[in-house]
Amino acid sequence: MGSKIEELLSAVKLGELIHKKDPVEEKKHTLICVLAIIGAVAAIAGIAYAVYKYMTPDYLEDFEDDFDEYEDDSEGEASNASNTED
């Protein structure tokens, strides 16, 4: 009976030695997890920004078109004013 207990204890000790984790490996694992989380958050933020830019209408195009119309009108009025002075 004593030999069976000794065999069991030696097997447990052997298992502990085999499965013993190195503190450096645990730190690497933690670092990898943290970097993976940061990367996932950055990817989600990038996708959200791309969708926002795609879905948001470009109001500047309408503004530029209106501005061009006002330029054409003011140039025409200036040339008419110079013709009436003569």
Secondary structure, DSSP 8 states (H G I E B T S, - for coil): -HHHHHHHHHHHHHHHHHT---HHHHHHHHHHHHHHHHHHHHHHHHHHHHHHHHHS--HHHHHHHHHHHHHHHHHHHHHHHHHHH-
